[in-house]
């Protein structure tokens, strides 16, 4: 019979703790943890080969080796784990389990609070990015207004110098002219422009225009799907052998409707932007030079071989303003092979606002079938860009 080991229960507990085990662990657990710790503390495996750290690792390795030998000897002699001096009782284990459950609940609650804080942080960052974009837009608008004001002051100063150099009688007439000079009125929009401008002004809103555009696209697609479904399946059986043909026709109808609706929306947005760009604004050019550049822009814009024809146009004798109306009649077929039923009208007014500045406004009128609005909108877009580039008065 084996002699009892002289160690106490507390000594065995400390040996278990050296092997990173709870008191009462099995012989297999002892061997497993010993191998894992030996892979770390063995002198040949130690990753910090300094003298002090190597000595410390060697001491640790001896301690875990001693613990393994003593515990395995006890298991070989008694075939059971040594009694623990700190084994918790049943009531203590219940309290520990209850504390663990409370800690887990607290951990889950903290995780939820952290997720909420993370979401709030992301929302705050998105709001800050939006505010930064809006700030940059406002700064650009302020810079533009400041430049416009500087040009107006320069033009006014030049006008004052010219007036002082004139004769006394002529100076009196000219001095009264700027105060009584009428502001160029807004050109009367064509029928339907108010509704069009109402909607597209919101689509161009940088803060929510993308959301309204996406909503409009979804609504149009849903409407196209419903109409195509009703049209096709009123002829075909929904469950018959020709269902594949019905689905194909429905898809073609939806695609054609999406193309037509997209072209119509693009043309209306282009016309809206042309109307917005043509509002009354100032250009740093005399009235005669503005007239020359506008007519040059008209001559440079054509489509399918057609050219602009100035129906009415007059420059005032004293170069204080002008009125202009030009029409481009074009055919939807190349080289004018069919009778022209499409026309784009360009109307423009200008008044001198000083010796070197002019206030100008323009408007467009389109006479074309709905299915030919896209080429008409392209004509309007090209002319608007040429006029803005030539007179350097883009607003």
C-alpha positions as CSV (number, residue, x, y, z in Angstrom):
1,X,0.0,0.0,0.0
2,X,1.3,3.4,-1.0
3,X,2.3,5.8,1.7
4,X,0.2,9.0,1.9
5,X,1.7,12.0,0.3
6,X,2.9,14.5,2.9
7,X,1.4,17.5,1.0
8,X,-1.6,19.3,2.3
9,X,-4.8,20.0,0.3
10,X,-3.8,23.7,-0.2
11,X,-0.4,22.5,-1.7
12,X,-2.3,20.4,-4.3
13,X,-4.5,23.3,-5.1
14,X,-1.4,25.5,-5.8
15,X,0.0,22.7,-8.0
16,X,-3.2,22.7,-10.1
17,X,-3.1,26.5,-10.3
18,X,0.5,26.3,-11.7
19,X,-0.9,24.2,-14.6
20,X,-3.7,26.7,-15.1
21,X,-6.3,24.2,-13.9
22,X,-9.0,24.1,-11.4
23,X,-8.5,21.8,-8.3
24,X,-9.8,18.3,-9.1
25,X,-9.0,18.3,-12.8
26,X,-8.4,14.8,-14.4
27,X,-5.0,13.3,-15.3
28,X,-5.7,13.9,-19.0
29,X,-6.2,17.6,-18.3
30,X,-3.0,17.7,-16.3
31,X,-1.0,16.2,-19.2
32,X,-2.7,18.4,-21.8
33,X,-2.1,21.7,-20.0
34,X,1.5,20.7,-19.2
35,X,2.2,20.2,-22.9
36,X,0.7,23.6,-23.8
37,X,2.7,25.4,-21.1
38,X,5.9,23.5,-21.9
39,X,5.5,24.8,-25.5
40,X,5.7,28.3,-24.0
41,X,8.1,28.2,-21.1
42,X,10.6,25.5,-22.3
43,X,14.0,27.1,-22.7
44,X,14.3,25.9,-26.3
45,X,10.9,27.4,-27.1
46,X,11.1,30.7,-25.3
47,X,10.9,33.7,-27.7
48,X,12.7,36.3,-25.6
49,X,16.2,35.1,-25.2
50,X,17.5,37.7,-22.8
51,X,19.4,36.5,-19.8
52,X,16.8,37.6,-17.2
53,X,13.7,36.4,-19.2
54,X,15.4,33.1,-20.0
55,X,16.1,32.5,-16.3
56,X,12.5,33.3,-15.4
57,X,11.1,31.0,-18.1
58,X,13.4,28.2,-16.9
59,X,12.1,28.6,-13.3
60,X,8.5,28.5,-14.6
61,X,9.2,25.4,-16.6
62,X,10.7,23.7,-13.5
63,X,7.6,24.7,-11.4
64,X,5.1,23.3,-13.9
65,X,7.2,20.1,-14.4
66,X,7.2,19.6,-10.6
67,X,3.5,20.2,-10.4
68,X,2.8,17.6,-13.2
69,X,5.1,15.0,-11.6
70,X,3.5,15.3,-8.1
71,X,-0.1,15.3,-9.5
72,X,0.5,12.4,-11.8
73,X,2.1,10.4,-9.0
74,X,-1.0,11.0,-6.8
75,X,-3.3,9.9,-9.6
76,X,-1.2,6.8,-10.2
77,X,-1.3,6.0,-6.5
78,X,-4.9,6.8,-5.7
79,X,-6.7,6.9,-9.1
80,X,-8.6,10.0,-8.1
81,X,-7.9,13.7,-7.7
82,X,-6.6,14.9,-4.4
83,X,-9.2,16.6,-2.2
84,X,-9.3,20.4,-2.6
85,X,-9.0,22.7,0.3
86,X,-10.9,25.4,-1.5
87,X,-13.6,23.4,-3.2
88,X,-16.8,25.5,-3.2
89,X,-19.9,24.2,-1.6
90,X,-23.3,23.9,-3.3
91,X,-24.6,27.2,-2.0
92,X,-21.4,29.0,-3.1
93,X,-21.6,27.5,-6.6
94,X,-25.2,28.7,-6.8
95,X,-24.2,32.2,-5.9
96,X,-21.4,32.1,-8.4
97,X,-23.8,31.0,-11.2
98,X,-26.2,33.7,-10.3
99,X,-23.4,36.3,-10.4
100,X,-22.3,35.0,-13.8
101,X,-25.9,35.3,-15.1
102,X,-26.0,38.9,-13.8
103,X,-22.7,39.7,-15.4
104,X,-23.8,38.2,-18.7
105,X,-27.0,40.3,-18.6
106,X,-25.0,43.4,-17.8
107,X,-22.6,42.5,-20.7
108,X,-25.5,42.2,-23.1
109,X,-27.0,45.5,-21.9
110,X,-23.7,47.2,-22.4
111,X,-23.3,45.8,-25.9
112,X,-26.7,47.1,-26.8
113,X,-25.8,50.6,-25.4
114,X,-22.5,50.5,-27.3
115,X,-24.3,49.6,-30.5
116,X,-26.7,52.5,-30.0
117,X,-23.8,54.9,-29.4
118,X,-22.2,53.6,-32.5
119,X,-25.3,54.3,-34.6
120,X,-25.6,57.8,-33.1
121,X,-22.0,58.4,-34.0
122,X,-22.5,57.3,-37.6
123,X,-25.6,59.6,-37.8
124,X,-23.7,62.5,-36.4
125,X,-20.8,62.0,-38.8
126,X,-23.3,61.8,-41.8
127,X,-25.0,65.0,-40.5
128,X,-21.6,66.7,-40.2
129,X,-20.7,65.7,-43.7
130,X,-24.0,67.1,-45.0
131,X,-23.4,70.3,-43.1
132,X,-19.9,70.6,-44.5
133,X,-21.2,70.2,-48.0
134,X,-23.9,72.8,-47.4
135,X,-21.2,75.1,-45.9
136,X,-19.0,74.8,-48.9
137,X,-22.0,75.5,-51.2
138,X,-22.9,78.6,-49.2
139,X,-19.3,79.8,-49.3
140,X,-19.3,79.4,-53.1
141,X,-22.6,81.3,-53.3
142,X,-21.2,84.1,-51.1
143,X,-18.0,84.3,-53.2
144,X,-20.1,84.5,-56.4
145,X,-22.3,87.3,-54.9
146,X,-19.2,89.1,-53.8
147,X,-17.7,88.9,-57.3
148,X,-21.0,90.1,-58.8
149,X,-21.1,93.0,-56.4
150,X,-17.5,93.9,-57.3
151,X,-18.3,93.9,-61.0
152,X,-21.3,96.0,-60.4
153,X,-19.2,98.6,-58.4
154,X,-16.6,98.6,-61.1
155,X,-19.2,99.2,-63.8
156,X,-20.8,101.9,-61.8
157,X,-17.5,103.6,-61.2
158,X,-16.7,103.5,-64.9
159,X,-20.1,104.9,-65.7
160,X,-19.5,107.8,-63.2
161,X,-16.2,108.7,-64.9
162,X,-17.7,108.7,-68.3
163,X,-20.6,110.9,-67.2
164,X,-18.2,113.4,-65.6
165,X,-16.3,113.7,-68.9
166,X,-19.4,114.5,-71.0
167,X,-20.9,117.9,-71.6
168,X,-23.2,119.5,-68.9
169,X,-26.5,119.0,-70.9
170,X,-25.7,115.5,-72.0
171,X,-24.5,114.7,-68.6
172,X,-27.8,115.7,-67.0
173,X,-29.8,113.5,-69.4
174,X,-27.5,110.5,-69.0
175,X,-27.3,110.9,-65.2
176,X,-31.1,110.6,-64.9
177,X,-31.2,107.5,-67.2
178,X,-29.8,104.9,-64.8
179,X,-32.2,105.8,-62.1
180,X,-35.2,105.5,-64.4
181,X,-34.0,102.6,-66.5
182,X,-36.4,99.8,-66.3
183,X,-35.2,96.4,-65.1
184,X,-35.5,93.7,-67.7
185,X,-38.7,91.8,-66.8
186,X,-38.8,88.1,-66.7
187,X,-40.0,86.6,-70.0
188,X,-43.4,85.1,-69.7
189,X,-43.0,81.3,-69.5
190,X,-44.9,79.1,-71.9
191,X,-47.9,77.2,-70.8
192,X,-47.0,74.5,-68.3
193,X,-43.7,75.9,-67.2
194,X,-44.9,76.7,-63.7
195,X,-45.8,73.1,-62.9
196,X,-42.6,71.9,-64.6
197,X,-40.4,74.4,-62.7
198,X,-42.2,73.5,-59.4
199,X,-41.3,69.9,-59.6
200,X,-37.8,70.1,-61.1
201,X,-36.7,72.8,-58.7
202,X,-37.2,70.2,-56.0
203,X,-35.4,67.5,-58.0
204,X,-32.4,69.8,-58.3
205,X,-32.4,70.4,-54.5
206,X,-28.9,69.1,-53.4
207,X,-30.2,68.1,-49.9
208,X,-33.2,65.9,-51.0
209,X,-33.2,65.9,-54.8
210,X,-31.7,62.5,-55.1
211,X,-34.4,61.0,-52.8
212,X,-37.2,62.6,-54.8
213,X,-35.7,61.5,-58.1
214,X,-35.4,57.9,-56.8
215,X,-39.0,58.0,-55.6
216,X,-40.2,59.3,-58.9
217,X,-38.3,56.5,-60.8
218,X,-39.8,53.8,-58.5
219,X,-43.3,55.2,-59.0
220,X,-42.9,55.4,-62.8
221,X,-41.6,51.8,-62.9
222,X,-44.4,50.5,-60.7
223,X,-47.0,52.3,-62.9
224,X,-45.4,50.9,-66.1
225,X,-45.4,47.4,-64.6
226,X,-49.1,47.6,-63.7
227,X,-50.2,49.0,-67.1
228,X,-48.1,46.5,-69.0
229,X,-49.4,43.7,-66.9
230,X,-53.0,44.7,-67.5
231,X,-52.5,45.2,-71.2
232,X,-50.7,41.9,-71.9
233,X,-52.6,39.6,-69.6
234,X,-56.0,40.9,-70.8
235,X,-55.1,39.2,-74.1
236,X,-53.0,36.2,-72.8
237,X,-54.0,33.6,-70.2
238,X,-52.0,34.1,-67.1
239,X,-51.4,30.4,-66.7
240,X,-51.5,29.2,-70.3
241,X,-48.8,27.7,-72.5
242,X,-48.1,31.2,-74.0
243,X,-47.2,32.8,-70.7
244,X,-43.6,33.1,-71.8
245,X,-44.7,35.3,-74.7
246,X,-46.8,37.4,-72.4
247,X,-43.9,37.9,-70.0
248,X,-41.6,38.9,-73.0
249,X,-44.2,41.4,-74.3
250,X,-44.6,42.8,-70.8
251,X,-40.9,43.3,-70.4
252,X,-40.7,45.0,-73.8
253,X,-43.5,47.3,-72.9
254,X,-41.9,48.2,-69.6
255,X,-38.5,48.9,-71.3
256,X,-40.1,51.0,-74.0
257,X,-42.1,52.9,-71.4
258,X,-39.0,53.5,-69.3
259,X,-37.1,54.8,-72.3
260,X,-39.9,57.2,-73.2
261,X,-40.5,58.4,-69.7
262,X,-36.8,58.8,-69.1
263,X,-36.4,60.9,-72.3
264,X,-39.4,63.0,-71.5
265,X,-38.1,63.7,-67.9
266,X,-34.6,64.5,-69.2
267,X,-36.0,66.9,-71.8
268,X,-38.2,68.6,-69.2
269,X,-35.3,69.0,-66.8
270,X,-33.1,70.4,-69.6
271,X,-35.8,73.0,-70.5
272,X,-36.2,73.8,-66.8
273,X,-32.5,74.5,-66.4
274,X,-32.5,76.6,-69.5
275,X,-35.4,78.7,-68.1
276,X,-33.5,79.1,-64.8
277,X,-30.3,80.1,-66.5
278,X,-32.2,82.7,-68.6
279,X,-33.4,84.7,-65.6
280,X,-32.4,88.4,-65.4
281,X,-28.7,88.8,-64.6
282,X,-25.9,91.1,-65.4
283,X,-23.0,90.6,-67.7
284,X,-19.7,92.6,-67.8
285,X,-20.1,93.7,-71.4
286,X,-21.6,96.7,-73.2
287,X,-25.0,96.2,-75.0
288,X,-23.5,96.2,-78.5
289,X,-20.9,93.6,-77.6
290,X,-23.5,91.4,-75.9
291,X,-25.7,91.7,-79.1
292,X,-22.7,90.6,-81.2
293,X,-21.9,87.6,-79.0
294,X,-25.6,86.4,-78.8
295,X,-26.0,86.5,-82.6
296,X,-22.7,84.7,-83.0
297,X,-23.9,81.9,-80.7
298,X,-27.0,81.6,-82.7
299,X,-25.1,81.2,-85.9
300,X,-22.9,78.5,-84.3
301,X,-25.8,76.3,-83.2
302,X,-27.5,74.1,-85.8
303,X,-29.1,70.7,-86.2
304,X,-29.7,68.5,-89.2
305,X,-28.4,71.2,-91.5
306,X,-30.9,73.9,-90.3
307,X,-29.7,77.3,-89.1
308,X,-31.2,80.0,-86.9
309,X,-33.3,82.7,-88.5
310,X,-33.6,85.9,-86.7
311,X,-37.3,86.9,-87.1
312,X,-37.2,90.1,-85.1
313,X,-34.1,91.8,-83.8
314,X,-33.2,95.4,-83.1
315,X,-30.4,97.2,-81.4
316,X,-31.3,100.6,-79.9
317,X,-29.6,103.5,-81.7
318,X,-27.9,104.6,-78.5
319,X,-26.7,101.1,-77.7
320,X,-28.7,101.0,-74.5
321,X,-30.4,97.6,-75.2
322,X,-31.8,95.3,-77.7
323,X,-34.6,92.8,-78.3
324,X,-34.2,89.6,-80.3
325,X,-36.3,86.6,-81.4
326,X,-34.9,83.8,-83.4
327,X,-36.4,80.5,-84.7
328,X,-34.7,77.2,-85.6
329,X,-36.9,75.0,-87.7
330,X,-35.5,71.6,-88.2
331,X,-36.5,68.1,-89.5
332,X,-36.3,65.0,-87.4
333,X,-34.7,63.2,-90.4
334,X,-31.2,63.9,-91.7
335,X,-30.6,66.5,-94.4
336,X,-34.2,67.8,-94.2
337,X,-35.8,64.9,-96.0
338,X,-39.2,65.5,-94.4
339,X,-41.4,68.6,-93.8
340,X,-40.3,70.5,-90.7
341,X,-42.8,70.5,-87.9
342,X,-40.3,71.1,-85.1
343,X,-39.1,74.5,-84.1
344,X,-37.2,76.1,-81.2
345,X,-37.8,79.8,-80.5
346,X,-35.2,81.9,-78.7
347,X,-36.3,85.2,-77.2
348,X,-33.8,87.6,-75.6
349,X,-33.9,91.1,-74.1
350,X,-31.1,93.3,-72.8
351,X,-30.7,96.8,-71.2
352,X,-27.6,98.7,-70.5
353,X,-26.8,98.8,-66.8
354,X,-23.8,101.2,-67.0
355,X,-21.0,102.0,-69.3
356,X,-19.5,98.5,-69.3
357,X,-22.4,96.3,-68.1
358,X,-25.7,94.9,-69.4
359,X,-28.6,93.2,-67.8
360,X,-29.9,90.4,-69.9
361,X,-32.7,87.7,-69.9
362,X,-33.7,85.1,-72.3
363,X,-36.3,82.4,-72.8
364,X,-37.0,79.3,-75.0
365,X,-40.1,78.0,-76.7
366,X,-40.4,74.5,-78.1
367,X,-42.8,73.4,-80.8
368,X,-42.4,69.7,-81.3
369,X,-44.4,66.5,-80.7
370,X,-43.9,64.9,-77.3
371,X,-41.9,62.0,-78.8
372,X,-39.4,64.5,-80.4
373,X,-38.8,66.5,-77.2
374,X,-35.4,65.0,-76.7
375,X,-33.8,66.5,-79.9
376,X,-35.5,69.8,-79.2
377,X,-34.1,69.7,-75.6
378,X,-30.6,69.0,-77.1
379,X,-30.9,72.1,-79.3
380,X,-31.9,74.2,-76.3
381,X,-29.1,72.8,-74.2
382,X,-26.4,73.5,-76.9
383,X,-27.6,77.0,-77.5
384,X,-27.8,77.8,-73.7
385,X,-24.2,76.6,-73.3
386,X,-22.9,78.6,-76.2
387,X,-24.7,81.8,-75.1
388,X,-23.4,81.4,-71.5
389,X,-19.9,80.7,-72.7
390,X,-19.9,83.6,-75.3
391,X,-21.2,86.3,-73.1
392,X,-19.5,85.0,-69.9
393,X,-22.6,85.7,-67.9
394,X,-23.6,82.3,-66.5
395,X,-25.5,82.6,-63.3
